Amino acid sequence: MNEKITSNPLGTEPVQKLLRQFAVPSIIAMLVSALYNIVDQFFIGRSVGELGNAATNISFPLSISCIAIALLFGIGGASAFNLTMGRGEKDDAVYFAGNASVMLFGCGVLLCIFTQLFLDPMLIAFGTPDNVMGYARTYTRITAFGFPFLILTAGGGHLIRADGNPKFSMVCNLTGAVINTVLDALFVFGFQWGMAGAAAATIIGQIISGFMTFHYLCHFRTAAIHREHLKIRGRYIGRIASLGAAPCSNQLAMMIVQIVMNKSLTHYGALSVYGEAIPLACAGIIIKVNQVFFSFVIGISQGLQPIVSFNYGASRFARVKEAYRKAIFSGFLISLAAFLMFQLLPRQIISLFGNGSEEYFRFAESYFRIFLLFTFLNFLQPITSNFFTAIGKPMKGIFLSLTRQILFLLPLIIILPLFIGIDGILYAGPIADLTAALISALMIVRELKISHYHTNS
């Protein structure tokens, strides 16, 4: 055991250094993923306008479903790999990486086929207004071809970080984002291809990133992945899915909430001075701006994963506790900065994505200031949820991942507007955020009081 720990930097390097080493590339990778949507939103908003922005918001649940699959098999595979490596079981660990890789790409292909076959019914179910349907159909049909590569890149990045190479994971995502941005400008502004141009730019970037990820997985450093490791086996997939279920559940919950949110914004927007399109367009932009902030928080939680998983597997409980505390402190500072920006500069932020009526800007300002009121607490739930997954306690992680979205936000989005109209959607956000943060705090305090966390190796 001692030889195994001293041979792996996850068990010996200073925790602060490790967290920085793993979190920074992960943050950049998450930022790049968020920028895929932000860049499209920027170019579409300035070329197509409000209806185009509304269309990208309508298709957003499918992007969330891609990330859900990526987290299920990516974080699940990475956690299983690191926990097994921490116990010194190298031969078994490589099967987790191989099985996870196959599931990532395979599920992406299935999702692409399903989307192509049932696109219109899906868009209708997502709450697409008639004047937005054409834009949403064009954009989503093209971007669906990128799903296998998006999922492989996003999920494979976790496996690459688990293999000890977070920088390459960052490079994969960054390469795709740069290509997407350059081609967006060329296709949308240069060729005047509108929604189709933005979608084409997106999938080209995703395909190139996907091939880079595939190449790395074929040359895994810690333990070489061979053909036999790619054969799907129930016991490996079951363990991977159990460990990836918490972050996946959080994304699926986000998707469900997003669909209900879109339908509610359309319905109650039509009953207000804003109309159907303005709330959809504003919410779509603000959700993706908020994703930029969340990229930092999720990046920290993902950078925490290999450190916690390995040291927990190696019974280095003092290092586990130290890593969590440092991650929480970093998350708080970032969340506080985002809160100040959302409260003080909402009009300036929304103006980056094109012009609109006074009602458009008024709704956007209200959405920023009310819905995101407790942004400064939003670091606690995702970091804590991922922490439980990383230490092999997925049920606690799953519960926490569902608190904000399913247990609180979803019912509030349905109930509050019945009494106060579209404003009820705005006030649902801070109530859900505060409640989820309090539950996360209670659960982690109880967990960290368990005696074995105070044991020094």
C-alpha positions, 0 to 999 in steps of 0.5 A: 500500500505505501509503495502504491501511494508514493508512486502516484502523485495523487497520494503525495503531492500537496493538495492545493497544487493537485487541485489547481493542476486538475481543476484549471484544465477542467474549468477551461474545458467546461468554459469551452463547452459553454462557449459553444452555446454562447458563441452560437447565441452571439452570432445568431442574436446579431444576425437572426435576432430574437427568434433565433435566440429563442430557437437555440433555447428550445434545442438546449434540452438536447445539449443537456442530454448529451452532457448527461450521457457524458457525465454518466459514463465519463465521471462514472468511468473516471471515478471507478478507474481512480478508485480501483487504481487507488486500491492497486488493482490496475488490471481491473481498472482499465476495463472501466476506461474501455467500457466507458469509452464504448458507451460514450460514443455508442449512446451518442449515435443512438441519440442522434438517430432518435433525434432525426427520427422524432425531431418535430414531435420533440420540438413541439414537446419542448414548447416551440412557438409557431414562429420559432419552429422553422429556426429550431428545426434547422438548427437542431437537425444539423447539430444532432449529427455532432452528438456522438462527438460531443459526448465522446469529447465531454465524457472522454475528457474525464477519462483523460484527466483520470489518466493524469493528463488534464492539459490534453483534455483542455486542448481537445475542447479548446481546439473545437471551440476555436474552430467553432468560433472562426467558422461561425463568423465565416458561415453566419456573417460571411456566407449569410447561412444563418441558423444552418451556418451556426449549426454547421460550425458547431458540429465541425468543431465537435467532430475534430475534438472527438477525433482528438479524444479518440486518438488519446484513448487509443494511447492511454498512459496509465494502462493501455486499453486493448480490444478486450477492454472494449467488450461491454460487461455488465459488472463494469457498466453497472459500477460506472453507471452507479458512480456517474448517476449523480451528475447525470441525474443533475443534468437530466433534472436540468433538462426536464426543468428546461422543458417545463421552463420553456413551456411556462415561459411561452404560456405565461409570456403570452399572458403578459406584456412580453409575449411568447418570444421575449421570455424564451430568448432572454432565458436562453441567453441568461441560462447560457451566461450562467453556464459560464459561471457554472463552468468554474464551479463544475470544473472545480468539482471535476478537478476534485474527483481524481484527488478524492477518489484516489486518496479515499481508495488509498485510505488517505482520509485527511487528504480527502477532507483537505481537498474538499475544503479547498474546493469549497473555498474556491467555489465560494469566491467564484460564486460571489464574483458572479453574483455581483456581476449579475446584480450590477451589470445585467443590461450590459451583459444582455446587450452583448447578444443583440438589440431588443425592445425595452420589454426585452431588456426589462425582462432580462434584468429581472431574470438576472436579479431575481432568478439568480439572486442566490448565485453566491450559494450555488457552488455548494450543491454541485461540489458536494454532490460530486464529492459523494460520487467521488468517494463511492457513495453515489446515492447521496450524490444522486439525492443532492443532484436532484434537490435543486432541480426536481425537488424544489425548482420544478414544483415551484415553476409550476405552482408559483405562476398560478398565483403571480404569473410569469414573475412566479418563474423568476422567484422559483429560482432563489427559493430552490437555490437557498433550500438546496444549499442548506441541505448540502451544508447539512449533509456534508457537515454530517459526513465530515464528522465521521471519525475516519475522516480524521484519521491521518495516514 
